[in-house]
């Protein structure tokens, strides 16, 4: 079921960022549906495995290069997947075999030349799980880490929102991106509130350009 659903997501290469995100979401939905059909416990296990894989790609340069290289041979792709799964299994007494759903997901990504979509697929999967659990994840992007008092005030305001009140739990993540210059960008659900300095600078530049 998972493999056939995923294979139908194969689309010609050369698509832009928005199209690639759409493709990643198809894989996310297929993996999520397959895991939930098994049981909530399997869904949780797959999420844990995908989180471990995501962290490994960020921490291990070889794995990051592996998923970013669409020209690898089938043999090299299989070796790379084996190394990725080994990281997801953990070590010592806590070592557990990776689930068939996770293996099938990456096998199809590999066959379709879509390993470069891995992080987007995992993010999409996590969003689906959060929705299933009634969680609302809010990502606050700022130029520097938010001070605790600012973060606390922001959390208080966000909890008063309609979206937060409809959710069972609220999870706030602070991401740092110097490109915002100052202020914040708040993303939650399908909404985004851009209160960044860079946004205001861009608007000013547009106005000045139109005035010339």
C-alpha positions as CSV (number, residue, x, y, z in Angstrom):
1,X,0.0,0.0,0.0
2,X,2.7,2.4,1.0
3,X,5.0,1.6,-1.9
4,X,2.2,1.9,-4.5
5,X,1.0,5.2,-3.1
6,X,4.5,6.7,-2.9
7,X,5.5,5.6,-6.4
8,X,2.5,7.5,-7.8
9,X,4.1,10.7,-6.3
10,X,7.0,10.5,-8.8
11,X,7.1,13.7,-10.9
12,X,9.6,15.1,-13.4
13,X,12.5,16.9,-12.0
14,X,13.3,20.6,-12.3
15,X,10.4,21.8,-10.3
16,X,10.6,24.9,-8.0
17,X,10.6,25.0,-4.3
18,X,6.8,25.2,-4.0
19,X,6.3,22.2,-6.3
20,X,8.9,20.3,-4.4
21,X,7.1,20.9,-1.1
22,X,3.9,19.6,-2.7
23,X,5.7,16.4,-3.7
24,X,7.2,16.0,-0.2
25,X,3.8,16.3,1.3
26,X,2.5,13.4,-0.9
27,X,5.2,11.1,0.6
28,X,4.4,12.5,4.1
29,X,0.7,11.6,3.7
30,X,1.4,8.2,2.3
31,X,3.8,7.3,5.2
32,X,1.4,8.8,7.8
33,X,-1.6,6.9,6.5
34,X,0.3,3.6,6.4
35,X,1.6,4.0,9.9
36,X,-1.7,5.1,11.4
37,X,-3.5,2.2,9.7
38,X,-1.2,-0.1,11.7
39,X,-1.7,1.5,15.1
40,X,-1.0,4.7,17.1
41,X,2.1,2.9,18.5
42,X,3.5,2.3,15.0
43,X,2.8,5.9,14.2
44,X,4.8,7.0,17.2
45,X,7.7,4.6,16.3
46,X,7.9,5.9,12.8
47,X,8.0,9.5,14.0
48,X,10.8,8.6,16.4
49,X,12.7,7.0,13.6
50,X,12.2,9.9,11.2
51,X,13.3,12.4,13.9
52,X,16.5,10.3,14.4
53,X,17.1,10.3,10.7
54,X,16.5,14.1,10.4
55,X,19.0,14.8,13.2
56,X,21.6,12.4,11.7
57,X,21.4,14.2,8.3
58,X,22.0,17.5,10.1
59,X,24.8,16.2,12.2
60,X,26.6,13.9,9.8
61,X,28.1,15.6,6.7
62,X,28.3,12.2,4.8
63,X,24.6,11.6,5.2
64,X,23.7,15.2,4.2
65,X,25.8,14.7,1.1
66,X,24.2,11.4,0.5
67,X,20.6,12.6,0.4
68,X,21.6,15.7,-1.7
69,X,23.3,13.7,-4.4
70,X,20.8,12.4,-7.1
71,X,23.5,10.8,-9.2
72,X,24.5,8.0,-6.9
73,X,24.3,4.4,-8.2
74,X,21.8,1.9,-6.9
75,X,24.6,0.2,-4.9
76,X,25.7,3.5,-3.3
77,X,22.1,4.4,-2.5
78,X,21.6,1.1,-0.7
79,X,24.8,1.6,1.3
80,X,23.7,5.1,2.2
81,X,20.3,3.9,3.3
82,X,21.8,1.2,5.4
83,X,24.0,3.8,7.2
84,X,21.0,6.0,7.7
85,X,18.9,3.2,9.2
86,X,21.8,2.2,11.5
87,X,21.8,5.6,13.0
88,X,18.0,5.5,13.5
89,X,18.3,2.1,15.3
90,X,20.3,3.7,18.1
91,X,23.0,1.8,20.0
92,X,23.4,-0.6,22.9
93,X,20.5,-2.2,24.6
94,X,18.1,0.3,23.2
95,X,18.8,-0.6,19.6
96,X,15.6,-1.5,17.7
97,X,15.2,-2.5,14.1
98,X,13.8,0.2,11.8
99,X,10.1,-0.3,10.9
100,X,9.2,-1.6,7.4
101,X,7.2,1.6,6.9
102,X,10.3,3.8,7.3
103,X,12.3,1.4,5.2
104,X,9.7,1.4,2.4
105,X,9.4,5.2,2.5
106,X,13.1,5.7,1.9
107,X,13.4,2.9,-0.6
108,X,10.7,4.6,-2.7
109,X,12.3,8.1,-2.2
110,X,15.6,6.5,-3.4
111,X,14.0,4.8,-6.4
112,X,12.2,7.9,-7.5
113,X,15.3,10.1,-7.1
114,X,13.6,12.1,-4.3
115,X,16.0,11.7,-1.3
116,X,16.6,15.4,-1.6
117,X,13.0,15.9,-0.3
118,X,13.8,14.0,2.9
119,X,13.6,16.9,5.3
120,X,10.4,18.2,3.8
121,X,8.9,14.8,4.0
122,X,9.8,14.5,7.7
123,X,8.5,17.9,8.5
124,X,5.2,17.2,6.7
125,X,4.9,13.9,8.6
126,X,5.4,15.6,11.9
127,X,2.8,18.2,11.1
128,X,0.3,15.4,10.3
129,X,1.1,13.7,13.6
130,X,0.8,16.9,15.5
131,X,-2.7,17.5,14.0
132,X,-3.7,14.0,14.9
133,X,-2.6,14.5,18.5
134,X,-4.3,17.9,18.7
135,X,-1.0,19.7,19.0
136,X,-0.5,23.2,17.6
137,X,3.2,23.9,16.8
138,X,4.2,27.5,16.5
139,X,7.5,28.4,15.0
140,X,8.8,31.8,15.9
141,X,11.8,32.9,13.8
142,X,14.0,35.7,15.1
143,X,17.4,37.2,14.3
144,X,18.7,36.0,17.7
145,X,17.4,33.7,20.4
146,X,14.4,35.3,22.2
147,X,14.9,36.4,25.8
148,X,12.9,34.3,28.3
149,X,10.7,37.2,29.3
150,X,9.8,38.0,25.6
151,X,9.2,34.3,24.9
152,X,6.9,34.1,28.0
153,X,4.9,37.1,26.9
154,X,4.6,35.8,23.4
155,X,3.4,32.4,24.7
156,X,0.7,34.1,26.8
157,X,-0.5,36.0,23.7
158,X,-0.5,32.9,21.5
159,X,-2.5,30.9,24.0
160,X,-5.3,33.4,23.7
161,X,-5.6,32.8,20.0
162,X,-8.5,30.9,18.6
163,X,-6.2,28.3,17.0
164,X,-4.4,27.6,20.3
165,X,-7.7,27.3,22.3
166,X,-8.9,24.7,19.8
167,X,-5.7,22.6,20.2
168,X,-5.0,20.3,23.1
169,X,-1.4,21.4,23.5
170,X,0.7,24.3,22.3
171,X,4.3,23.8,21.3
172,X,6.5,26.9,20.6
173,X,9.8,26.6,18.8
174,X,12.2,29.5,18.4
175,X,14.3,29.3,15.3
176,X,17.2,31.7,14.7
177,X,17.7,33.3,11.2
178,X,19.9,36.4,11.1
179,X,18.2,37.3,7.7
180,X,15.1,38.6,9.5
181,X,17.4,41.4,10.9
182,X,15.0,42.1,13.8
183,X,11.5,41.5,14.9
184,X,9.9,38.0,14.5
185,X,8.1,35.8,12.0
186,X,5.4,33.6,13.5
187,X,4.2,30.5,11.7
188,X,1.4,28.4,12.9
189,X,-0.9,26.0,11.0
190,X,-1.4,27.5,7.6
191,X,-0.9,31.1,8.8
192,X,2.2,33.3,8.9
193,X,2.6,36.7,10.7
194,X,5.6,38.6,9.4
195,X,6.7,41.2,11.9
196,X,10.3,41.2,10.9
197,X,12.5,44.2,10.1
198,X,13.6,42.6,6.8
199,X,9.9,42.5,5.7
200,X,9.5,46.2,6.5
201,X,12.8,47.0,4.6
202,X,11.6,45.0,1.6
203,X,8.3,46.9,1.6
204,X,10.2,50.2,1.8
205,X,12.5,49.2,-1.1
206,X,9.5,48.3,-3.2
207,X,7.9,51.7,-2.5
208,X,11.1,53.5,-3.4
209,X,11.5,51.5,-6.6
210,X,7.9,52.2,-7.6
211,X,8.4,55.9,-6.9
212,X,11.5,56.3,-9.1
